[in-house]
Amino acid sequence: MKYLFIGLGSIGMRHLENLRELTDESIYALRTKVDKYIDKQFNITSLTEIGKAMDLKPDVVFITNPTSNHLGYAMMFDDSHLFIEKPISTSSRNLQDLFTALIKNEKVCFIGYNYRFHPQLIKIRNYLKEVKIGRILYANFQSGQYLPDWHPKEDYRKSYAAQRELGGGVLLTMSHVIDYAYWLFGPQKVVYSKMEKKSDLEIYVEDSVDIVTESIDKIIIKMHMDYIQKNPSRTIEIVGEDGWITWDYYKNELVVCTKKGKERFIKMHFDRNDMYMDELKHFIACVNNKEVSKITFNDIKDVMEIIDNVQEKSYISNRNTC
């Protein structure tokens, strides 16, 4: 089996390192420049021409370049199994063309929403399925981290997250929140959204997004994402008629309170890379027809349509535009 990486930034390198732990098969990388050190370290072959990459006819392609380029490369390699880093694109436009080709070619398309593989989020999903806290009344999701702290050795202003033309902005970059809110509560209608540039960060994209959605079951869901919080935060609060669930990623803490008054404080051994390794193992199992993908074409489409609707409904404020 031949593997091809398109782009080897920080997330691409993570997937490459994990893949190399799982296989000694041929791995290639399409890059703007060859890095002989990385080629030797991971036993890969770097290419700089798209034609040569296509001539390889790779079995599996990892698309880990900037978001704005995802869909174009996916269409070029629609006869390969695809692992596309989140989100799949900047909008849902033309997704059906890709899905139609992949279905015809019997190929897997997996999107790198790794939080679906977080053990505590899996527990939350199971609790909701088992109706442990009764009928859900509402849910709050929030995630924030100061953008310059993401990669301290790099200039945040040059990162893809800070550049609109590369698919940056907090909505797309932190769309994990939208994906796992969808994963927990299903399809949603966007009731309200606001995208803002609140900080003095030297970027030309929104750094704060607030969203209110309503699920098919009439559950009101609030989401907040930002590039601003100096103290990183990622939390979930779900309130039901018979109890509540709270989750704090950075405290590694899941708390469940049921009608009987029982509280469960669940701290689990957790290594962040485990999510990435588990999603990779699952993807490879799907490629080998041993498992059915946990992220369906409908999931991908529905999440992107929520993102589209947020953008369409948003009041965009550019206060403090640099």
C-alpha positions, 0 to 999 in steps of 0.5 A: 500500500502506498500513502501520500501526504499533501502538506506536512505542517504540525498536524501533518507531522503528527499524523505522519509520526503516528502512521509510521508507528503503524506501518513500514510501507511506502510513504510519500509527501507532496511539499513545496520544499524537500526536507532531507532530514524529515525524509530520512527520519521517517523513511519517506520520499518527498515530491514537489510536483503534483504530476509526480504525486498523481502518477504514484496512484496512492492507495491512501492520501492524507490531505493536511494542507490549509483548509482552502486547498482541501477540496481541490486536492480531494477531487484530484485524488478521488480514486484514493482513500482520503483522510482530510484534516478538519474541516473538509472545506471552507463551505459545503459547496461542491461537496456532493461532487466529491462524495459522488465520485468517492461512492462510485470508486468505493473509497473512504473519506474520513475527516480529522475530528479527533475529539470523537475519539476522546474517551470522556466524550464517548462516555458523555455520548453513551450517557445521553443515549441511556437518558441518564439525566432525563430529557435534555433542557439545554447545553453549553459548549465553549472553547478558547485559547490565545492564538499566539500560544498555539505555536510559540516558536512561530509568528501567529500572524503567518499561521493558516489560522490567521489568514482568511485566504487559507481558510483561517478564522476561529469558526473553521479552525475551531470547528471541532466544537460544532462537530462534537455538538452535532455528534452528541445532539444530531442535526441542528438549525442555526438560530443566532450567530455572531462573528467578531474581531474583538482583540488587538491580535494582528489578524484579519479574521474573526477571533470570537464566535457565538452560536445558538442552535436548536436540535431536532428534539428542540434542545437549545445549544449554545457554542462559543469559540475564540482565539483570545483566552489567555487561560486555555479552556474547553468545556461542556455543560449539559442540563437535563430534567433529572441531572446534569453533565459537565466536562472540562478538557484541561482538568481531565474531569467529567462529572455526572449527577443523576436524579438519584443524587449520585455524582461521578467524578471521572478522571481518566488516564489521557494522552492527547495523542491517543485521540489521533492514534485511535482515529488513525487506527479506525481510518485504516480499519475502514480502508481495510473494510474491517470497520464502518466509518464513524464519520459518515458523508451525512455527518460531513455535509451536515456539519459543513452546512451548520458552518455555512449557516453560521456565516450566513446569519452572522453579524460580523463586527470588525472592531479593533481591526488591525 
